[in-house]
Every structure is written in structure tokens, then in C-alpha cells.
């Protein structure tokens, strides 16, 4: 990769050419699971990342105090130090453009004073979040509005008990899925897939994998704002989606409406609460509008955090479904969960997705079908 910060910035760790990187990740998958993945999905080699988080780098003045030129910064490779970043070729081109222009405007004292971090969310547009250790007053808002107009972006100002939106905190994104175009809104501060190119490939992989199945209803746990939910809903009779993060569910409903999804039912439930509700061991006021007895689930989709599922009771509950679609951002926690799931299911399809080129990170997807 052609980057002046490569092997200095800690954002990338792998220096081999991209084809070699993919081969190495496939080999590591085989070493862990005992077989090569059925499919390996590559990313663009540059301009692939939609999200980025930066701290601030301030040059020292001749007197030794910090107060010179301000730049965005990343941690250095293998050290707890920071390096000034002029650009990052991994980021989407419109985010790169903002990063290149931003330092000039950070010389404005009102914008730079007690500025702690700057985050970006890119897609059809760009949202920049500026995080401060101070109260954001009307003077800051005036300067931020001018900056937003100059850079043609939205700006979110964050401080303790403050969130000031200049423009919008919702980012529109389009994805082509199985000969259909989907429209998503992602909210600043909430999780969204970092590599939109790989995200489309993940969704298409799952759809192609389930097409031959006899499908009834789908349960999705950890659904977020509907990344998988919206894409998969047309292939099932009904979908029940649960998520513990309360703010994600209104956006899920908006994404469903924008894409004409009418067979979706959602509720704010944790993983264990979902099990209690679906096992009819506990009644929830949050489910007063949903009759769970009307569902006939054939498939479950889980996309857990890096720690995986872990809980044996939850894994045993998941074993009740004919088909398990398991999306994992950590193959080691996935392997641990498979110690339980493979007692009842077998792997019928597998894939790895290179969300983060130039790193050791591997995203996996497995389709598991029940042994009859």
C-alpha cells in the first residue's frame, strides 16, 4: 500500500501484498477450523473504510509547550505514542478530502480549544463529530456552522451532556442486494459496518446461502438498526428482531419503512430476555403488541460482539433452530461457541470477509444446518 505512514501508524499491521494477505487469512481460518472457507471476499485495496476515529496532535513551541500546528493523529505502531496524520488512503475518498482540508480550519481557537477527538462517518455524505472537554456555546456553533458550509459536511459537537447537530446525524447509504437496491440510514454514534463494500458482499452471501432453504420465520438477535434484517426480510414470512440498544430500534423501523418491509416485528430485549420471551417463561410489557405464538421459526441469525455468545443456555436455545446464520468478527470466540453448536448442527457454507485489509482481522460467516 502506498501510504507515507505505513509501519509507523498503528492502523495497519500487515505489509505483504494484498493477495498474500488473503491467502494468509484463509490459511489461519483452516488452522483454526480444520478446513478452508468456501468463499473469500476481498475488499478494495484503498478507499474502503467508512468510519475513522482520530485524536489530536499538537506540535511543541520553542519554549517546550504544546500550542503549535494542530493535526489529526493515530497511535504509532506498537507504541503508546501518537503520530500526526495528513491522510489515510484506507478511508472513503470523500472522507479523505475532508481530512486533507480540516487542519487549516483547526487553527481557529474557538474550534480547537479543548478539542479532544475527531471522528468521521462517510458514505453518500460525510458526518464529522468533534468531541470536546468544554461546554459548546453559541460562538462555537457559529464557527462550526461556517466550517460545515465550507467543507460541505454535517458536524456533530459533543461534550458532557451535549450533542449539537449542525446538518444531520443520519447518514444515507445505498447497497445493491441480490438485484435490488436498499436504502439505509446510519446514525452518528451508533454501530454501522465499517467497510460498505464488504457489507454488501456479506448480505449477498447470506441471501444466496438461504435461497434453497425451506424458510418460515426468522429470528434475529443483536439486530442493531437493521443491516441484515432489512435485506433478509423479503425471504421470510415474518421476522422478529431483538436489540438491547434502545436508540437502534426507531432507526430500524425507519429503515424498514423506507424499504417497504412490512413483515418485521421488533422489540428491545437482551439476549437472555429474548430467550425468556420466546420460551414463554416471562411476559414483557414491551411485547404487548406482538403475539410470539404466531411465529414458526426456521432460521436464526446472530451477529454477536467480539466476545461471541459464550453463555451455554443461550447456545442451547440457538440449537433449537433448523438453520443458524452466524456472523462473527472474532473467529476465536466463534470456535468456542461451535463446541456447543456443532453437537446439533453441521456447517454447510462458510466464508471470510476482509473488512480490514492490512490488519490481521478476519470476519467470518457460517451457515449451520441441524443434523436430522
C-alpha positions, 0 to 999 in steps of 0.5 A: 500500500502506498501510504507515507505512514505505513509501519509507523501508524498503528492502523495497519499491521500487515505489509505483504501484498494484498493477495498474500494477505488473503491467502494468509487469512484463509490459511489461519481460518483452516488452522483454526477450523480444520478446513478452508472457507468456501468463499473469500471476499476481498475488499478494495485495496484503498478507499474502503473504510467508512468510519475513522476515529482520530485524536489530536496532535499538537506540535511543541513551541520553542519554549517546550509547550504544546500550542503549535500546528494542530493535526489529526493523529493515530497511535504509532505502531506498537507504541503508546505514542501518537503520530500526526496524520495528513491522510489515510488512503484506507478511508472513503475518498470523500472522507479523505478530502475532508481530512486533507482540508480540516487542519487549516480550519483547526487553527481557529481557537474557538474550534480547537480549544479543548478539542479532544477527538475527531471522528468521521462517518462517510458514505453518500455524505460525510458526518464529522463529530468533534468531541470536546472537554468544554461546554459548546456555546453559541460562538462555537456553533457559529464557527462550526456552522461556517466550517460545515458550509465550507467543507460541505459536511454535517458536524456533530459537537459533543461534550458532557451532556451535549450533542449539537447537530449542525446538518444531520446525524443520519447518514444515507447509504445505498447497497445493491442486494441480490438485484435490488437496491436498499436504502439505509440510514446510519446514525452518528454514534451508533454501530454501522459496518465499517467497510460498505463494500464488504457489507454488501458482499456479506448480505449477498452471501447470506441471501444466496446461502438461504435461497434453497432453504425451506424458510418460515420465520426468522429470528434475529438477535443483536439486530442493531438498526437493521443491516441484515434484517432489512435485506433478509426480510423479503425471504421470510414470512415474518421476522422478529428482531431483538436489540438491547440498544434502545436508540437502534430500534426507531432507526430500524423501523425507519429503515424498514419503512423506507424499504417497504418491509412490512413483515418485521416485528421488533422489540428491545430485549437482551439476549437472555430476555429474548430467550425468556420471551420466546420460551414463554417463561416471562411476559414483557410489557414491551411485547404487548403488541406482538403475539410470539405464538404466531411465529414458526421459526426456521432460521436464526441469525446472530451477529454477536460482539467480539466476545461471541455468545459464550453463555451455554443456555443461550447456545442451547436455545440457538440449537433449537433452530433448523438453520443458524446464520452466524456472523462473527468478527472474532473467529476465536470466540466463534470456535468456542461457541461451535463446541456447543453448536456443532453437537446439533448442527453441521456447517454447510457454507462458510466464508471470510470477509476482509473488512480490514485489509492490512490488519490481521482481522478476519470476519467470518460467516457460517451457515449451520444446518441441524443434523436430522 
